[in-house]
C-alpha cells in the first residue's frame, strides 16, 4: 500500500523491467538494464570561476565532489536544476556532475541536457560569461547511460562496475528520485561495464520515466513555456530556496512562499482507441462535464504527462482527438512524491 496524498491514489513502483525481460532471459540473469541516451548531450564548464558563474544561472546549489558513501576517496557528485529565463520559465533542464579536482586541475562541471538544445545552452552560457574565467565546450567523448534495476525492490542497491572500467567513467545516483536509478557517463559500452548489466530498450526507459512522472527534455519541458514548480522541480530536488540570486528567481521564490501551486505535471494513463501517431502536445484535457482540467504535455503510447489542475484529477477525464474520438485519461500520484506540500 502507498501512503495517502492530498491529490488522490498513489501509484506504486512499476515492475516494468521485470515484466519486460527479453524472452529466454530470467529475472535473475540480469540485475540492471542499461539504456544509451543518445538524445542527451554533455557540456563541460571549467575554470576558476565556474562555480560562482553557474550558481548565478541555476535554480539549485552545485553538486560539489566529495567522498562517496562508504568510500574514502573523492568521487563525482550529481545534482538536478533548471536554467530559467527572466520571466521565471524553464529554458533547459540539466543534470549536473561535479568532477573531482586533481592537484593541477581547475574546477570542472558537466551539464547533461537535451541534445536538441546543446548549441542553445552553450550560447546561453557564453552570453552570460562576460569576464568570468570560464571555458564552455561540448563533451562528445562521453556518452550518457541510464542504469535501472530489473526489480523495483533493488532500486536502493549500489551499481558495481567491472574492474576494466576506465577512470574517466562517472557513476552517480540519479539526483531526481531513487526511482530513476543511476546515471553512467562513459566512453565505453555501459552494459559491458555494469556487473549484471544488459542493454535495455530505450522505449522502456521512457515508459518508466513517464509512469514515474519524471519530465526530461524539451518535449516534456518546452523552453519558455514550462514553469519550474508546476513541473515538480522541488519534488525532484532541483531547486534551493536559500541559495543566492539567479536568473528567474523572483517568480519561483514568490510562488513557493505563497504556497499555492494549482497545476502540476501528473503521470497519466490513456485508454481507448489512440489516434495514429500520438496525441498532440497542448491538447485539452476535459472533465466528464466538458470543463477544462488541463493540457496534455507529452508521452509515449498509452503513458505520458499532462499539466492538470490538482482538484480535477480524481474524477473521470478525457481527451477529444482529431478523429472525433474520446480517449479516457487517468492521472496518478507517484509514490515517491511527498505526502504533503505547501
C-alpha positions in Angstrom: 0.0 0.0 0.0 1.2 3.5 -0.8 0.9 6.5 1.5 -2.0 8.8 1.3 -1.6 12.0 -0.7 -3.9 15.0 -0.9 -4.4 14.6 -4.6 -5.7 11.0 -4.7 -4.4 7.5 -5.1 -0.7 6.8 -5.1 0.9 4.9 -8.0 3.1 2.0 -6.7 6.6 1.3 -8.1 6.4 0.0 -11.6 7.6 -3.6 -12.1 8.2 -2.8 -15.8 11.7 -4.1 -16.1 10.8 -7.4 -14.6 7.8 -7.8 -16.9 9.8 -6.7 -20.0 12.8 -9.0 -19.6 13.7 -10.4 -23.0 12.4 -13.9 -23.8 14.8 -16.6 -22.7 16.4 -14.3 -20.1 15.3 -14.9 -16.5 15.0 -12.1 -14.0 18.0 -13.5 -12.1 20.4 -13.4 -15.0 20.5 -9.6 -15.2 20.3 -7.2 -12.3 20.5 -4.0 -14.2 19.1 -2.6 -17.5 21.4 -0.1 -19.2 19.9 2.5 -21.6 22.0 4.5 -24.0 20.5 8.0 -24.0 21.5 9.4 -27.4 19.1 12.3 -27.0 21.1 13.6 -24.1 24.4 15.5 -24.5 27.1 17.0 -22.3 28.5 20.5 -21.9 31.8 21.0 -20.0 32.2 24.1 -17.9 35.6 24.6 -16.3 37.7 27.3 -14.9 38.5 29.2 -11.6 35.1 31.0 -11.8 33.0 28.1 -12.9 31.2 27.6 -9.6 30.0 31.2 -9.0 29.2 31.5 -12.7 26.9 28.5 -12.6 25.3 29.5 -9.3 24.1 32.7 -10.8 22.2 30.9 -13.5 20.9 27.7 -11.9 17.9 27.1 -9.6 19.9 24.8 -7.3 23.2 24.6 -5.4 26.1 22.9 -7.2 27.0 19.2 -6.6 30.5 19.6 -5.2 32.6 16.5 -5.5 33.4 14.7 -2.2 33.7 11.3 -0.5 31.2 8.8 -1.9 29.1 6.8 0.6 31.2 4.2 2.2 34.3 5.3 0.3 37.4 7.2 1.4 38.3 8.7 -2.0 36.5 11.6 -3.6 34.1 10.9 -6.5 31.8 12.8 -8.8 28.5 14.1 -7.4 25.3 14.8 -9.3 22.5 17.4 -8.9 19.4 18.5 -10.8 18.5 22.0 -11.8 16.8 24.2 -14.4 18.0 27.3 -16.3 15.2 29.9 -16.3 14.5 32.9 -18.4 13.9 36.3 -16.8 10.2 35.6 -16.6 10.9 32.6 -14.4 10.1 29.9 -17.0 12.2 26.9 -17.7 14.7 27.1 -20.6 16.8 23.9 -20.0 16.6 21.0 -17.6 20.1 19.7 -16.7 21.7 17.0 -14.5 25.0 18.4 -13.2 28.1 16.5 -12.4 30.7 18.0 -10.1 34.1 16.4 -11.0 36.9 15.7 -8.5 39.7 18.2 -8.9 43.3 16.9 -9.4 46.2 18.8 -8.0 46.7 20.8 -11.1 43.1 20.8 -12.5 40.5 23.6 -12.5 37.0 23.2 -11.1 35.0 21.3 -13.7 31.3 20.6 -14.1 29.5 18.6 -16.7 25.9 19.6 -17.7 23.7 16.9 -19.1 21.0 18.4 -21.4 18.7 17.5 -24.2 20.9 17.2 -27.3 18.3 19.3 -29.3 19.3 22.3 -27.2 23.0 21.6 -26.9 24.0 24.6 -29.1 21.4 26.9 -27.5 22.6 26.0 -24.0 26.2 26.8 -25.0 25.2 30.1 -26.4 23.2 30.9 -23.2 26.3 30.2 -21.1 28.7 32.2 -23.3 26.2 35.1 -23.3 26.4 35.4 -19.5 30.1 34.6 -19.1 31.2 38.2 -19.5 34.6 38.4 -17.9 34.4 35.2 -15.9 37.4 32.9 -16.1 35.4 30.1 -17.5 35.6 27.8 -20.6 32.4 26.4 -22.1 32.8 23.5 -24.5 30.9 20.3 -25.6 32.0 17.0 -24.2 31.3 14.5 -27.1 33.7 11.9 -25.8 31.4 10.7 -23.0 28.0 9.1 -23.6 25.1 9.2 -21.2 23.6 6.0 -19.9 20.7 5.4 -17.5 21.0 2.3 -15.3 17.8 0.9 -13.8 17.3 -2.2 -11.6 15.5 -5.2 -13.2 13.4 -5.5 -10.0 11.9 -2.4 -8.2 12.9 -3.6 -4.8 16.5 -3.3 -5.8 16.2 0.4 -6.5 18.3 1.4 -3.5 21.2 -1.1 -4.2 24.5 0.2 -5.5 25.7 -0.4 -9.0 29.0 -2.2 -9.3 31.3 -1.6 -12.2 33.6 -4.1 -13.9 37.3 -3.8 -12.9 38.1 -2.8 -16.5 36.1 0.5 -16.2 38.3 3.4 -17.0 38.9 6.3 -14.6 37.0 8.5 -16.9 33.8 6.6 -16.1 31.4 8.5 -13.9 28.7 6.7 -12.0 26.2 8.5 -9.7 22.7 8.1 -8.4 20.1 9.9 -10.4 19.6 13.1 -8.3 15.9 13.5 -9.2 14.5 10.4 -7.4 15.6 6.9 -6.4 13.0 5.6 -8.9 15.3 6.7 -11.8 18.2 4.5 -10.7 21.7 5.7 -11.7 23.4 7.8 -14.3 26.6 6.5 -16.0 28.9 8.6 -18.2 31.5 6.6 -20.1 33.3 6.3 -23.4 32.6 2.5 -23.4 29.5 0.3 -23.6 27.6 0.9 -20.4 26.0 -2.6 -20.3 29.5 -4.1 -20.5 30.8 -2.0 -17.6 28.0 -2.8 -15.2 28.1 -6.1 -13.3 24.9 -8.0 -14.1 24.0 -5.4 -16.8 22.2 -5.9 -20.0 21.3 -3.5 -22.8 17.8 -2.1 -22.4 15.2 -0.8 -25.0 15.1 3.0 -24.9 11.3 3.0 -25.1 11.2 1.0 -21.9 13.2 3.8 -20.2 10.8 6.5 -21.4 7.7 4.5 -20.4 9.2 4.0 -16.9 10.1 7.7 -16.7 6.5 8.8 -17.7 5.0 6.3 -15.3 7.0 7.8 -12.5 6.1 11.4 -13.5 9.7 12.5 -14.4 9.8 15.1 -17.2 13.0 15.2 -19.2 14.0 17.3 -22.2 12.3 19.9 -24.4 9.2 17.8 -25.3 8.3 17.4 -21.6 9.5 20.9 -20.6 9.0 23.2 -23.5 11.6 26.1 -23.3 10.0 29.4 -22.3 6.6 27.7 -21.5 7.0 25.3 -18.5 7.0 26.7 -15.0 9.5 25.0 -12.7 7.3 24.4 -9.7 4.4 23.3 -11.8 6.9 20.8 -13.3 7.6 19.4 -9.8 11.2 20.8 -9.7 11.0 20.9 -5.9 9.9 17.3 -5.7 12.9 16.3 -7.8 15.4 18.1 -5.6 16.0 20.7 -8.3 15.6 24.0 -6.5 17.1 25.7 -3.5 15.1 28.4 -1.7 18.0 29.5 0.4 20.8 30.0 -2.3 21.8 33.3 -3.7 20.2 35.1 -6.6 19.8 33.5 -10.1 18.0 34.5 -13.3 14.3 33.9 -12.9 14.4 33.5 -9.2 11.7 36.1 -8.3 8.7 34.3 -9.7 9.8 30.9 -8.4 10.5 32.2 -4.9 7.2 34.2 -4.7 5.2 31.1 -5.9 6.9 28.9 -3.3 6.3 31.4 -0.4 2.7 32.0 -1.4 2.2 28.2 -1.1 -0.3 27.9 -4.0 0.5 25.7 -6.9 -2.8 24.9 -8.6 -1.5 22.9 -11.5 1.2 20.2 -11.8 2.6 17.7 -14.2 1.0 14.4 -13.5 1.7 11.0 -15.0 -1.3 9.8 -17.0 -2.5 6.5 -18.4 -4.5 6.6 -21.7 -7.2 4.1 -22.6 -9.4 3.7 -25.7 -8.5 4.0 -29.4 -5.4 6.2 -29.7 -5.0 8.4 -32.7 -2.5 7.5 -35.4 0.9 8.9 -34.4 0.3 10.4 -31.0 -1.8 12.9 -29.1 -0.6 16.4 -30.0 1.1 18.4 -27.2 -1.3 21.0 -25.8 -4.4 19.0 -26.4 -7.1 20.0 -23.9 -7.9 17.5 -21.1 -11.6 17.7 -20.1 -13.7 16.5 -17.2 -16.8 14.4 -17.7 -18.9 17.6 -17.9 -16.6 19.1 -20.5 -14.8 21.5 -18.2 -11.1 22.2 -18.8 -8.9 20.2 -16.5 -5.5 21.0 -18.1 -3.5 20.1 -21.2 -1.6 17.0 -22.4 2.1 17.6 -22.5 3.9 14.6 -24.0 4.1 10.8 -23.9 4.8 7.5 -25.5 1.9 5.2 -26.5 -0.6 5.0 -23.7 1.5 6.7 -21.0 2.6 10.3 -20.7 2.5 13.6 -18.7 -0.3 16.2 -18.5 -0.4 19.6 -16.8 -3.6 19.3 -14.7 -5.4 21.3 -12.1 -4.9 19.3 -8.9 -8.5 19.4 -7.8 -9.7 17.8 -11.1 -7.6 14.7 -11.2 -9.8 12.5 -9.1 -12.7 12.5 -11.5 -13.1 10.9 -15.0 -11.0 12.8 -17.6 -10.8 12.5 -21.3 -9.2 13.9 -24.5 -11.1 14.5 -27.7 -9.0 13.5 -30.6 -8.9 15.0 -34.1 -10.8 11.9 -35.3 -13.6 13.0 -33.0 -13.0 10.0 -30.7 -12.7 10.1 -27.0 -9.6 8.8 -25.1 -10.0 8.2 -21.4 -7.2 9.6 -19.2 -6.4 8.6 -15.7 -3.9 10.7 -13.6 -2.0 9.3 -10.7 0.3 10.4 -8.0 3.8 8.8 -7.9 4.6 7.1 -4.6 7.9 9.0 -4.3 6.2 12.4 -4.1 6.0 13.9 -0.6 2.8 13.2 1.4 2.0 16.8 1.8 3.1 20.0 0.1 2.8 23.7 0.7 
